[in-house]
Amino acid sequence: MSQQSSKNNMENAPYNILVTGATGFIGSRLISHLSKKGYKVKGMSRRNISDTENVKYVQADVFDQNQLEESLKGIETAYYLLHSMEGRKEEWKKFASREKIQAQNFLQAATKTGVKRIIYLGGLVDDSLDLSPHMKSRKEVGEILASGNIPVTELRASIIIGAQGGSYAMLRYLVERLPVMVCPSWVNSLAQPIAVDDVIEYLAGCLEHSETIGEIYEIGGSQKMTYEQLMRIYSKYLKKNLYIIHIPFLTTRLSSYWVDLVTPVKASLARPLIDSLVHDTIVSDNSITKIIPLKLKSVLDAINIATIEMRENPPSSPTREEHTGFKINQKLLLGSLIAMVLVGTTYYWLDDRVEIFQPAWIIAGVFWYIAIFAAIIFVKNKTRLGFLIAGLISWATLAFWLFDNFYILFDTSLIIEKPNELVTIRNFIWAAISILAVIGSHNTFHKIIDYQYKGKEI
């Protein structure tokens, strides 16, 4: 499609372009890009959004056929940017079937309302491999959309780097929070990370080039690298040392839980992101570069742009009335953990029981100190894993020292010999500190779930 025909399209058929997922990571950027170029665009969202210059928002649920058909009336080109990756664990398990129904509903409504073409953004896959559920679903969505009479342009992208994107959030928090990282084998898979701005340019370019109609294109950045190399580039950008320990047996499911515990990225989103990294995602056919020639941004440039954007425009999060803030509870927890360490040292010079110097007790003490120091490090870095470890070790410490003082009420010892009077007082002090740590870990663990959002600092 020539530039002149694109101009005529803007002037003679306003609001004939629909962008689904209007508030999403890609959709919101694409709408902004097209509207700045002069296109009059419809944005579809489940939320009720006020219109802006060149943009008319329509509220529709993709599972409601009537709402879909109403939103697609008068549309010639529809961008399909929907997915069902996020949500509760129960919903995530059904994401493939949900995505299938969404695509079928959309195709049916688009056919009925006379949509002339669909542009779809999927994931870069190797058809010869046994695909992960996420990547298989992305591929099947493209096949469903293309199964009708409407020509579909499908872009298959590698890792997309951009502010508020799941991949960038996972990268950012893993590198920023963990000086030593435990990584599975998937970090050695090759990818071609691409800046989100370049993805938007490709999506908009497909609209303006008729030769892309009905075709499938692979898109990626200018550099091929493993996810480990990507993490090292980001750590270098932060001027931070990064140490990686490889554990081959760590599955994608365990990896997603690990990401969930050390970053704000939920396991329901981390799982499909990690699934997409199991196999290489590199471009084997770069024919789109001949149709839409771009000066692709480097990975470092993409990271820099995303970081600046996150700093200047952090995502909004709902405010809630609370009696104690996250920082207060974090300080309470850190203070309690440090106090537990200090009081714990008295165990070896106030206690006159010989049993505590036996190998089993020494080993237990070493593990206790390791757990406490690990909790302090992770809590300081605001990870749920830290609050979880702190809570477990605090409960265990509280129980231990209350059991050690069991003799006061029942004249018998549950652990070893009865402690002396000074140690008994110490046990109660330690129990009180442990209670503070339990309260702090409980509050911080739940507050970080409520408040922390991709890239949003607490």
Steps between C-alpha positions, in 0.01 A plus 500: 500500500652833398531802729239683289249216539570496874422872513175444309414220740541740796289774343218297342443222753555629853495253789524200269798360694438304821769419757404236756664493841495879496641539851758223467877515461492493118148628430535829687826579321364408159194725546723789605730442201220479243312800637817713488539404133151636435297179496162505672495182704255301707640343816318200648520432871294331771519829690307818431758753377447860394578591139813697413618681189473266198405210730149370573479231766239225496424276795465133414567157644642257246284226650184702423419456130254790485749744653770378262283549193400847613862604549602362157236683299663717231845351565722411204823409683500338844811450714469187711712547814312288755629230733391325819832437674439687823247443774449259785663156492166334417448738206858460374457123472221566249680772305537291182128424477417862582731627226344256255147620579611864481648451154196308375261766631706777346520332160125436498418861592756639253358287219143603577586873508709497182850558637745494206824402675641396837850572631609268780805509728606153610816333627803381308478121477679213332228286342725192506527497881269378775374838613417612853128548579539877477681506166273229360199712594651811337550302179150350511343844545666611177373188325144559624501861383635394159246217463226732377467711186667808649870533407726508805844654541680325785813637663691251713722680749791393718542647851352852510680753720299797618378674813205319663565190290515167683835395350665828597351486851632147552844595367515818706406353834707183467816701428434788739413289800727198481879535507519122470249336270400136477412431137369195310606388154250723316721805561728361227228509232562749220267794441488825303368755750317782324411846630127558540526818288629289208210256545258794479673623183456156342133482602429846359708426190286196418200730477674715239644220284241292316760236411494384863135392475455128566865441591690378808816688601761444768628805685793537735768747599842552349683272748481128575575403858410262780280612787808475723682746273195726511512498880872577494445794263240639739727447802777681315253782425437522877877483567434196714677165529289194425592145601307212346477142624358253248259232620391290197215315675306816589175466301299786349236454770756524782662793320166684483447452874854627562431809286169547683679500836788734412327742259157668474429294187232246588562133430197505268688744275853374568409143396404580138789747472745232610327241281571724201871495588537122509574491126702737284295796375713639219392629161552253216329716234555877513302580186298766681813717523487544122141623516526703820865602536578612854813599684446251780595609850772311684415309816684758708302783340174312558588445867599864544176628342288264711682593822464873441132460413435297816675763708308790345161329465462222755178300465219609725387272779188520714542685829364336810445626849729317736601529863867422443693544179728256323820684596408504870435126497817436300708694756324318784582167341863587425549631853342187648716269289818684599394490866438126469856456373646705785298323770574168332873545559436490875397139455867399506625701797200528735382141470687251718344186351763276337253361243499822298861436396427160348544478118125476427427819695794683341382403148143609583638833623699550178190441288300736722754780447513435124119523483494820704768673288330384178172643630668833580650524150174413322287720726734793440450442126119487544442148377215281614747217541671701775172563683412131464836383642478758777152384595594132508820551699321737742225248569759222546707716738192602698392138539850384595549748782151460637556123506833560676306681776231230509629385840363816669140380459539123491825437691648304210723586205400428141840560339804436721580567865320788672670837434634716782310807620693747282445292186129470587471880503698514176256251343202724578679805357585305189141376472374861518739602221388200297137610536594842358674326210193283437278810489742687273542207259125440480423866426778550245427173319137596441565869437750427225246273330240779513717793403790392288431506126732446207780750542318693772728580792365482855 
